[in-house]
């Protein structure tokens, strides 16, 4: 199993972030915008709801034809990007 070094219990997405169904993510605080792929949109929406990593991984596996190791790696990479772009409140 791929283990994330980011503690989900501490990681909270910034509340003012907006996302469209097409994957356009907007940070009104900075004016920055980002484009997410469909799985990135799912990750973001599930994180917004406060889902745990295990819940997110299970949901993605159920919705897409993708193996668990790939989902774990993609989620870890996605969360690292959120940290790098300062889209979380730690």
Phi, psi and omega in degrees: 000140178278125184256128179277138177272359180263127181278112181297330181294333180269330185286118176233125177296146175299137187290334185272004179289140179238141179225139176265164178296337180277356175100013177273116180254129183235132175253100183294339179294325183247342185083001180284147175227154184220153175249128179249146173281172184304321179288325175299320177298315179298313177305311184299312182296321179290323175295320178301323180284351179088017179294147177284167177303315181298320178295318180296313181300314179299317181297315181294318178299321180290327185271334185231154176276080184217146182277159186300317181298320178295318180296316180300316179295315180298319179295317178301312180297318180298315181294326176294322176296319177300320177295312182299324180269007177056047180259015179233159169251115182273000000 
